[in-house]
Amino acid sequence: MGQEMPTYLKLTHLRSCVSLCMEHLLKNVEEVVTKEEFLRLGGGRAYLGFEPLWPIHVGWLVWAYKLRELQEAGFDVVVLVATWHAWINDKGSLEELRRHGDEVRQFLGKVAQFKYVYGEELAKDPAYWELAVRVAKGASLARVRRATPVMGRRAEEVELDFAKLLYPVLQVADIFYLGVDVAVGGVDQRRAHMLARDVAEKLGFKKPVALHTPIITSLSGVGRMEGSHREIDEVYAMYKMSKSKPQSAIFVTDPPEEVEKKVWAAYCPPREVRFNPVYELAAYLLIPYHGPLEVGGRRYEDPQALANDYKNGDVSPQALKDAVAKALIDMLAKLK
Ligand SMILES: N[C@@H](Cc1ccc(O)cc1)C(=O)O
């Protein structure tokens, strides 16, 4: 017979290239449910939704770059500008929120060209509401309650209008409506995504893989950790950088002096990397998406090496803050 096929064309070889690439996409990911399902996918539609509020803080860049990687790997990335969800969460009028969405979208255009869909487009399609009712029928009230975030508090703990309970139902309907294969979000989206997976199974819809990016802790830290009895995703939700707590966040619009001031004032306990926002900026954002970080004369290409040196005291909080402030200012300047 003819010549042996070159190795790089062999199907098995191609398969292992694809799975290598898929493995790479799991770097800087807090969790994936499930890894096997994700590796089996090899492509498809990935989506993320956000409540539009401009300006955004740098924590959003962590998922924006992950979406860019997914897109580069061949995924069809759709970003939902969740105007209705934000409205339900009392973030402003629909018109205001749409304008915020346009601003965010314009900014994200500097990271990558994603496809966008606005909440209104979904809401005007009767098929969307049909899906929403099916989802509501497929989920127990207790489960929906548990998946309802209200400013980081449990739905059981606060007075709320009924639309707030629709929020997770609509988020799940978004996933089915958009035909999502991979639902991307911070770890704080875990409950909505797990609900989507369970409802998908029950109703026979496509079951999305959940891909969760790490969350950057508030610059003011976690205080007395009043939520230590809570589940970890709730703790993340309570102590994340957030627009509603301006002192907790560095905004992409902050001028260099402001970034510097905020980093220097930030909570950064020595030898502790857990819930340390300065370390997290280095580990989840700067090293993965800006490049190696120079700290006190050493170059870190791997967040784990930095974590080790920080934990044993070889890297001081001052050295870390200095390096993070410089790199972050540089990263933001490139996104101007
Ligand atoms: N729940 C997300 C926003 C969101 C809304 C709708 C979705 O389909 C997805 C995500 C947040 O807290 O920011």
The ligand as a MOL file (V3000), in Angstrom:
LIG
                    3D

  0  0  0     0  0            999 V3000
M  V30 BEGIN CTAB
M  V30 COUNTS 13 13 0 0 0
M  V30 BEGIN ATOM
M  V30 1 N -26.4790 36.0770 37.5250 0
M  V30 2 C -25.4500 36.8160 36.8510 0
M  V30 3 C -25.9610 37.5460 35.6620 0
M  V30 4 C -26.6250 36.6540 34.6640 0
M  V30 5 C -27.9120 36.8850 34.2440 0
M  V30 6 C -28.5230 36.0700 33.3000 0
M  V30 7 C -27.8240 35.0020 32.7960 0
M  V30 8 O -28.4210 34.1750 31.8640 0
M  V30 9 C -26.5300 34.7590 33.1960 0
M  V30 10 C -25.9500 35.5720 34.1390 0
M  V30 11 C -24.8120 37.8020 37.8520 0
M  V30 12 O -24.9740 37.6870 39.0000 0
M  V30 13 O -24.1410 38.6980 37.5160 0
M  V30 END ATOM
M  V30 BEGIN BOND
M  V30 1 1 1 2
M  V30 2 1 2 3
M  V30 3 1 2 11
M  V30 4 1 3 4
M  V30 5 1 4 5
M  V30 6 2 4 10
M  V30 7 2 5 6
M  V30 8 1 6 7
M  V30 9 1 7 8
M  V30 10 2 7 9
M  V30 11 1 9 10
M  V30 12 2 11 12
M  V30 13 1 11 13
M  V30 END BOND
M  V30 END CTAB
M  END
